[in-house]
Amino acid sequence: MLQTTKRPDSPVSIIGAGIAGAWQALLFAQAGHAVTLHERGDAAMTDSTSHWAGGMLAPWCEAEVAEPIISRLGQRSLDIWRRELPDTPFNGSLVVAHPRERNDFERFARMTDGHRRLDATGVAELEPSLEGRFRDALFFPTEGHVEPRRVLPKLHERIRAAGGTIKFDSDVSAKDLDGIVIDCRGLGARDEQPELRGVKGEMILIETGEVRLARPVRLIHPRWPLYVIPREDNLFMLGATSIEAEDTGVSVRSALELLGAAYAVHPAFGEARIVEFGSGLRPAFPDNLPRIGIRGGQISVNGLYRHGFLIAPALAELTLQYVQRGQIDNEVMQCA
């Protein structure tokens, strides 16, 4: 087991500068550790899973399909996002459905909490662009969202400001490093965690000035909720596929589903310009739950699945508490 009696400023090396590694680096650097964050890719991070993420901070919505631990970690993470990046938008989430999906809509309402129902007038007041589109909705007022490609560089800046060092194009392994090593490589860690698998998440980026949204809108779908996430500069991300495949790119079927969902939210999306198609492979264990593994002088943080941006801050906090005080979270941590 990792010794937890090290001085508070013990050096820490973190492998992987995506959302999991970035939060680990930030909290450890703020706690006084000499942190070095290693990333095998370049500063653009275009090869990372985080580059293709939705960035929704929605623990109450996720409760419809996720285990309670995800809600627990997610709700704690919201506090950390607010503390560390106070400009993070917390405008809530809106869940809508057309009449033919009424049963699924009511099931979603029963499976989640933290929401209030809006009638058609309430929907129009909250999102004027959706006036007359839906007769009611579920509004989750305390949820938020971030734009991964903008927020990840902000986290990297915060790490440097806290005294941490980031080394891009640094392809290292734990055996190359001394002291405390935290492995946040995602699927790259299958050399040591072969049970990891990749779950493909596809996205489409579109541009239009005809629709204005202040928050993510989830459209209830017979197979999975599809979401429309507002970005800056009149951009919208369409996403929510979870496909058990490790190929890259977006399938024709998924593209039709995503574009059709956008059109179902608002017909003006039919005239939008497609800016980008893409996909990322989310690292997942067989149970789709995150895991902090502790073995010797090495810690691994992995299996964040589709909840990376939602739970990464809380996982970093748990890792820090273990290193500093030996505190164990039995739901998340495994000691070898």
Disulfide bonds with the S-S distance in Angstrom:
none
